[in-house]
Amino acid sequence: MPLINEIHESLPYIDIEPTPSERAAAESLITSSLEPNSLSTPHPSLPALLPSNLSPALTAEHARISSSTPPPPLKAIDLARYETLSPADSTLPAQTLLSQAYTSQTYLNTRLTNLSLLDQFGKNAWLIGNAQLEDILKGLEREVAAKKDEIDLVVIGRKNAQEAAEAEIRGLEEGWKKGIGRVLETEVAAEGIRREILDRRRAGAS
């Protein structure tokens, strides 16, 4: 359901295109009727914003990013964990350094195995996934084409209806203008008769 119920009367296939001066006059009227804060204040019909449900960690991260100028680069992957330190370059015990090196080596071996399996068996899964995505894309393209055809039919029907009613609308418009002219002529004649009556009354009274 729309927030604002409005009816726009438009006959683009019948109405004459406004001149630049007429368009400028209409735009100036629209601008003058707008509130000064209409571009910065949300419309009263819009619902209120939902309260923020960010976790404290996300709130702190947002505050950190907004306060940094420019924001610091994101370091999601710490490459230092994959570096092997020699006993001479570290103050840690040799046993700790050996344990860290063993952990890194185990992780890298497992990662290499996974990459090898992906290179060997992942191609077919990747192709199947691409084929499925292509089928979905083709289906969406068919829906878009069908909707475009429906829109074209609506536009053609609208144009035909307006062109069929153009003569009647022109006749009604001319009749309305003539009727307004006759009303004005009648009012002018009535005013003239009223003044003539008043003048005769004044002449008879004198």
N, C-alpha and C positions, 0 to 999 in steps of 0.2 A: 504494500500500500504506500503510495507516495506521501511524503511529508507535507507537501503543499498541493492542494487540488486547484489546478488552473486549466482553463480552456483557451487554447490559442486558435483564433480564427485566421486561417491562412489559405489563400487560393493562389498558389504560385503560378498556375497555368492560365489564370484569368487576370489577376491583378497586374497593374503596370508597375514596373520597377521604379522605386522612388529615385528622385534626382539626388545628387550629392548634397544640395542645400536642404532638401527635405529630410534626408538621413541624418545630417548634422543637427538639424532642429530636433528631431526625435531623440537622438542620443543625448543632447543637452537636457531635454526634459527628463529623460531617465536618470541622468546623473544628478539633476537637481532634486529629484524625489528620493534619492538614496540617503540613508543616514550617513553621517560622517565616518562612523566606525563600522560601516557595513563590510569593509574588506578585512578588518582585523578581528571582529567579534563574530562568533558563531551564531547562526540563525536560532531564534528561540524555539523553533520546532524541532531542532536536532536534540537527540537524547544526550544526557550527561555522560561524560567519559567514565568508563569503568575504573574503579580504584586499582592502583598498581599492586600486583601480587608477587613482585620480585623478591627473591630470597635476599638475606643480608649480604651474601657474597656477591650476587649480581649488582645489588645497589651500590656496594663499595667499589666494584669494578667500573660501573657507569660513572661514579663520581671521580674516580681516578683518571679515566679517559677524558672526561670533559674538562678536568682541571689541568691537563697536560697540553702544552702548546710547543711544538706539534706533539701528537700522541706518540708514546714510545713504540718501537716495532714489537710485534708479537713474537715471542719466543716460545712457541708451543713444543718444540723438540729441542731438548738439551743435548747438543752433540758432544759435550764434554764427557758424557757417560760412556761413550764408545772409544774414548782415548785411553791408551795404555800408558800409565806412568811408570817410569823406572824408579827404583829405590832412591837414586841420587836426586831425583826431582821432587820427591815427596817426603813429608815427615811422618807418613803413616808407616806402620810396621810392614815388613815384607810379606807376612802371612795375609794381612788385609789386602795388600796390593795384588797378591796372587789370587785371592778369592774373587776380587773384582774382575781381574782379567779372565778368570775361568767363567764367570757369569756372562761377561760380554761375549766371549767366544762361543758359549753355548747358545746365546740368543742369536748371534750372527749365523751359526750353523743351521739353527732351526729356520731362520728367515730365508737362508739360501735354499733349503729344502722346499719351503713353501713356494718360493719363486720358481724353482724348477718344476714342481708339480703344476703350478699355474701355467707355465709356458708349455707344458706337455698336454694337459687336459683342459685348460681353461679356454682354449680357443673355441672349441665347439659350444661351450656354455655361453661365451661372449657372442658368438654368431646367432645362437638361438635367442638370446636376449634382444639382440638388435632386430631380429626378424619379428619378434613379438612387438617391440616398440614401433616397428615400421607398419605392422598391421593396425595398431592402435592409431597411428598417425593417419593412415589412409582412411580409417573409419571416421576420424574427426574431420578430415578434408571433405569426405562425402557429405557429412552433416552440414559443414559450412557451405558447400556448393548448393545443397538443397535449400538451406535458409536463404541464400542469395537469390535463388530462383523464386522462392516465395515472396521475398521483398520486391523483386522485379515485377511479379504479377500484381502485387498490391499497388506499386507505383503506377503501373500501366492502367489498372482499374481506376485509380484515383484521377489520373490524367483524363481518361475517357469520360468519367462521370462529370468532371469539371467542364470539359469542353462541350459535353452534351447539354449542360445546364447554363452555358455561357450566355446564349441568346436570351433565355428566360431571366437570368440575373441582370443582364444589361437592360432588358425591358422594365423590370421592376425598379432598377435604379433610376432610369429615366422617368418612370411614373412617379417615383418618390420625389424626385427633384421638381417635376411639374406640380405635384400636389403641394409641396412646400411653397413654391412660387404662387400658387393660387391662394393658399392660406394667407401669405403676406399681402397679396393684392386685396383680398377680402378684408383683412384687418385695416389696411390703408383706406379702403373705401368706407368701411364702417366708421373709422375715425373722422373722415371727411364729412359724413352724414351727421355724426354726433356734433361736430363743430357748427355745421350749418344749422342744425336744430337750435343749438345754444344761441347762435347769432340771431335767429328769427325770434326766439323768446325774448332776448334782450331788446331787439328792435320793437317788439310788441309791447314790452313793459314800459319803454320810454314813450 
